[in-house]
Amino acid sequence: MKVVLQNLTKRFPNRNKKIKEDVIAVNDFSFEIPDGELIGLLGPSGCGKSTMLNLICGLQKPTSGRIFFGEDDVTALPPENRGVGLVFQNYALYPHLTVRQNILFPLQNLKGAARPSKEEMLRRATEAAHLVQIDTLMDRKPSELSGGQQQRVAIARALVKMPRVLLLDEPLSNLDARLRLQTREEIRRIQRETGITTVFVTHDQEEAMSISDRIVVMKSGLLQQIGRPQEVYDDPVNLFVAKFLGTPPINVFEGEVRNGRLWIGEDAVLKADLSDRKVWVGVRPEGFLPEQAGPLHCTLRAVEVMGRDISVVAGHPACTGETIRAIIQAEDRPNEQAETVRFALKPYKVFLFDRESEERLDAALS
């Protein structure tokens, strides 16, 4: 099911009576979600992700704009008639009901011709439980399940209605690291097997990048960038997107293009086909190459062993953060007793941004 959002805006009254302007949670947002794709809606807390999800499912009405499911305008349609499945952050399972009863609950609340027969309900509940691999737990209560198992029950309950669109609101935030990894793999498997158009809301960029067909990056209710995860990581449109994606985060320096060279502090690090100007320079952690004669001079602070790779923690006067983190291969490990370390930079891992607008600059680096 294709989902089309047209110029969606959602305003809330400001609780601060001294400020008359409304709070804009979603601001003129337009986007088309292709049929059968898993979309990661990504951004920091307060950027409007959950509000967007509530607009799609009908829990909130937009101040302006339209929502289409396929060719159907569902903007004014109540949630129960939209054909959506919603999985909440806190599972929202009924503690006094068994797993089977929790999964059956949405079907038992259907009215009239839409209500399946008892046999059909049980068949669909069993199929949903099998899909999420909890069919052996049907007689247990939620208190007898692990966090990951409870999350699977919540997903099965959403799927049993055979929704047109599946909405996941930070479904992994209550799980530990190992369960998060396992459950996100399961969500991806389930989505591929069912082919349901899915919107996955998270503030964790690693989660979004690992399972999404496309990611949508938001900031303060505004759309920043849409694209396939690797494309957005490799080609950010502005400094916000570049800083938000990546672990460790991108290293940002005060820089300047002068006479065809890119300068970071007193170091001329690359050739730059750009007019003279001051810029922000973003360098991905994997963009550093340790070289004895490298042009970037840094103060060595620590070397952290990560197994396959090494993390070099360094400092530079032009760095906007407290430290630089460079991820290098283990065989390139620098002398930990040295006071300085020098790097060459991989041009395709270096991005230039305008100092004022923070928009990405189109500059050929070499």
ZAMARGU-4260 file (C-alpha; in steps of 0.2 Angstrom, whole numbers, plus 5000, padded with zeros to 4 digits):
<rodrens>
0) 5000/5000/5000 | 5007/5017/4994 | 5006/5030/5007 | 5007/5049/5002 | 5009/5063/5014
5) 5004/5080/5006 | 5010/5096/5014 | 5006/5089/5032 | 5007/5102/5046 | 5003/5099/5064
10) 5002/5114/5077 | 4999/5113/5095 | 4994/5127/5107 | 5009/5134/5116 | 5008/5130/5135
15) 5018/5145/5139 | 5005/5159/5139 | 5019/5172/5137 | 5022/5165/5120 | 5007/5167/5108
20) 5014/5157/5093 | 5009/5139/5092 | 5021/5124/5093 | 5024/5117/5076 | 5027/5098/5078
25) 5026/5094/5059 | 5030/5108/5046 | 5024/5107/5028 | 5029/5088/5027 | 5028/5080/5010
30) 5033/5062/5006 | 5028/5047/4996 | 5031/5030/5004 | 5032/5016/4990 | 5021/5001/4992
35) 5030/4987/5002 | 5045/4997/5008 | 5051/4999/5026 | 5054/5017/5029 | 5065/5023/5044
40) 5058/5039/5051 | 5074/5046/5060 | 5078/5061/5070 | 5082/5068/5088 | 5069/5068/5102
45) 5056/5081/5099 | 5058/5082/5080 | 5041/5077/5076 | 5043/5058/5072 | 5029/5051/5084
50) 5017/5065/5079 | 5020/5060/5061 | 5016/5042/5065 | 5000/5048/5075 | 4994/5058/5060
55) 4997/5043/5048 | 4987/5031/5060 | 4973/5044/5064 | 4976/5047/5082 | 4979/5065/5078
60) 4972/5076/5064 | 4983/5087/5054 | 4981/5106/5055 | 4983/5106/5036 | 4988/5094/5023
65) 4981/5077/5016 | 4985/5059/5019 | 4982/5046/5006 | 4983/5027/5007 | 4984/5022/4989
70) 4971/5032/4980 | 4960/5034/4996 | 4960/5050/5005 | 4961/5045/5023 | 4964/5062/5031
75) 4947/5062/5040 | 4945/5044/5042 | 4945/5037/5060 | 4959/5026/5065 | 4949/5010/5066
80) 4944/5012/5048 | 4961/5015/5041 | 4968/4998/5041 | 4984/5001/5051 | 4993/4991/5064
85) 5002/5001/5077 | 5016/4994/5089 | 5019/5005/5104 | 5036/5008/5112 | 5029/5000/5129
90) 5021/4985/5121 | 5004/4989/5129 | 4999/4971/5132 | 4985/4966/5143 | 4993/4958/5158
95) 4978/4947/5163 | 4976/4940/5146 | 4986/4926/5138 | 4997/4928/5122 | 4983/4920/5112
100) 4970/4932/5119 | 4981/4947/5117 | 4983/4943/5099 | 4965/4939/5096 | 4959/4955/5105
105) 4959/4967/5089 | 4949/4954/5079 | 4936/4951/5094 | 4932/4970/5094 | 4928/4971/5075
110) 4909/4974/5072 | 4897/4967/5059 | 4903/4960/5043 | 4921/4964/5047 | 4921/4952/5061
115) 4928/4935/5056 | 4921/4919/5063 | 4929/4911/5078 | 4938/4898/5068 | 4945/4912/5056
120) 4951/4922/5071 | 4960/4907/5079 | 4968/4903/5062 | 4974/4921/5059 | 4981/4922/5077
125) 4990/4906/5075 | 4998/4912/5058 | 5003/4928/5066 | 5011/4920/5081 | 5020/4907/5069
130) 5027/4922/5059 | 5034/4930/5074 | 5040/4913/5081 | 5030/4913/5097 | 5018/4900/5093
135) 5024/4889/5108 | 5020/4903/5120 | 5002/4905/5117 | 4996/4900/5134 | 5008/4911/5144
140) 5004/4928/5152 | 5015/4943/5147 | 5023/4943/5164 | 5030/4926/5160 | 5039/4932/5144
145) 5055/4941/5141 | 5055/4959/5134 | 5059/4952/5116 | 5045/4940/5117 | 5033/4953/5123
150) 5038/4964/5108 | 5034/4949/5097 | 5017/4948/5104 | 5014/4966/5101 | 5019/4964/5083
155) 5008/4949/5080 | 4993/4958/5088 | 4996/4972/5075 | 4998/4959/5060 | 4983/4949/5064
160) 4971/4962/5058 | 4980/4961/5041 | 4984/4979/5040 | 4987/4990/5025 | 5001/4999/5034
165) 5011/4994/5049 | 5018/5008/5061 | 5031/5005/5074 | 5035/5018/5087 | 5052/5015/5094
170) 5048/4997/5097 | 5066/4992/5102 | 5070/5006/5115 | 5065/4995/5130 | 5076/4980/5125
175) 5094/4977/5130 | 5108/4978/5116 | 5108/4959/5111 | 5089/4959/5111 | 5088/4975/5100
180) 5099/4967/5087 | 5090/4951/5087 | 5073/4959/5086 | 5077/4972/5073 | 5083/4957/5062
185) 5066/4949/5065 | 5056/4965/5061 | 5065/4965/5044 | 5062/4947/5041 | 5043/4949/5045
190) 5042/4964/5034 | 5049/4956/5019 | 5039/4940/5022 | 5022/4950/5023 | 5027/4964/5011
195) 5017/4976/5022 | 5022/4995/5020 | 5030/4999/5036 | 5035/5015/5045 | 5048/5012/5059
200) 5051/5027/5070 | 5067/5028/5080 | 5080/5041/5086 | 5094/5027/5085 | 5102/5030/5068
205) 5110/5013/5068 | 5094/5004/5069 | 5086/5014/5055 | 5101/5012/5044 | 5102/4993/5047
210) 5084/4988/5042 | 5077/5002/5032 | 5074/5003/5013 | 5075/5022/5015 | 5077/5033/5029
215) 5069/5050/5032 | 5079/5062/5043 | 5069/5075/5052 | 5073/5090/5062 | 5061/5102/5072
220) 5046/5095/5061 | 5055/5099/5045 | 5061/5086/5032 | 5080/5086/5030 | 5084/5072/5018
225) 5076/5056/5011 | 5086/5042/5003 | 5093/5025/5005 | 5104/5023/5021 | 5121/5022/5013
230) 5117/5036/5001 | 5112/5048/5015 | 5127/5043/5025 | 5139/5046/5010 | 5130/5061/5003
235) 5123/5072/5017 | 5114/5088/5011 | 5118/5098/5027 | 5129/5098/5043 | 5114/5092/5053
240) 5112/5076/5043 | 5131/5073/5043 | 5132/5075/5062 | 5117/5064/5065 | 5122/5049/5055
245) 5137/5039/5060 | 5145/5030/5075 | 5157/5037/5080 | 5150/5054/5074 | 5158/5064/5060
250) 5173/5075/5066 | 5169/5094/5062 | 5183/5107/5060 | 5183/5125/5057 | 5191/5127/5039
255) 5195/5138/5025 | 5197/5137/5006 | 5211/5148/5001 | 5220/5148/4984 | 5213/5131/4979
260) 5218/5123/4995 | 5208/5117/5010 | 5215/5123/5026 | 5211/5116/5043 | 5220/5128/5055
265) 5238/5129/5049 | 5237/5113/5039 | 5233/5113/5020 | 5225/5095/5019 | 5218/5094/5002
270) 5216/5103/4985 | 5199/5111/4984 | 5190/5117/4968 | 5180/5131/4977 | 5181/5149/4978
275) 5189/5156/4994 | 5178/5156/5009 | 5177/5149/5027 | 5169/5132/5029 | 5164/5119/5041
280) 5174/5103/5037 | 5167/5086/5041 | 5178/5071/5041 | 5171/5054/5044 | 5180/5043/5057
285) 5185/5031/5043 | 5192/5045/5032 | 5209/5047/5041 | 5225/5038/5035 | 5239/5038/5047
290) 5255/5044/5038 | 5272/5050/5044 | 5271/5064/5032 | 5252/5067/5033 | 5247/5085/5031
295) 5235/5085/5046 | 5245/5087/5063 | 5236/5081/5078 | 5239/5078/5097 | 5238/5060/5101
300) 5228/5057/5117 | 5224/5038/5117 | 5223/5023/5106 | 5208/5011/5109 | 5208/4993/5103
305) 5192/4988/5095 | 5197/4971/5089 | 5197/4972/5070 | 5199/4991/5070 | 5208/5004/5081
310) 5201/5020/5087 | 5213/5034/5088 | 5208/5048/5100 | 5217/5064/5095 | 5215/5083/5097
315) 5217/5098/5085 | 5215/5117/5088 | 5202/5119/5074 | 5191/5104/5079 | 5174/5110/5086
320) 5173/5095/5097 | 5184/5090/5112 | 5192/5076/5103 | 5194/5068/5085 | 5190/5050/5083
325) 5199/5041/5069 | 5195/5023/5065 | 5210/5014/5057 | 5215/4997/5053 | 5224/4987/5067
330) 5240/4985/5057 | 5241/5004/5056 | 5241/5007/5075 | 5252/5022/5079 | 5265/5023/5093
335) 5255/5026/5109 | 5271/5034/5117 | 5271/5048/5103 | 5264/5065/5107 | 5258/5068/5090
340) 5250/5059/5075 | 5249/5064/5057 | 5235/5060/5045 | 5231/5061/5027 | 5212/5062/5022
345) 5202/5052/5010 | 5194/5065/4999 | 5177/5056/4997 | 5175/5055/5016 | 5177/5074/5018
350) 5162/5086/5016 | 5162/5105/5016 | 5148/5115/5023 | 5143/5133/5022 | 5147/5142/5038
355) 5131/5152/5039 | 5117/5140/5031 | 5127/5124/5035 | 5121/5117/5018 | 5133/5105/5009
360) 5144/5114/4997 | 5148/5106/4980 | 5167/5105/4980 | 5179/5094/4971 | 5192/5088/4983
365) 5208/5079/4979
</rodrens>
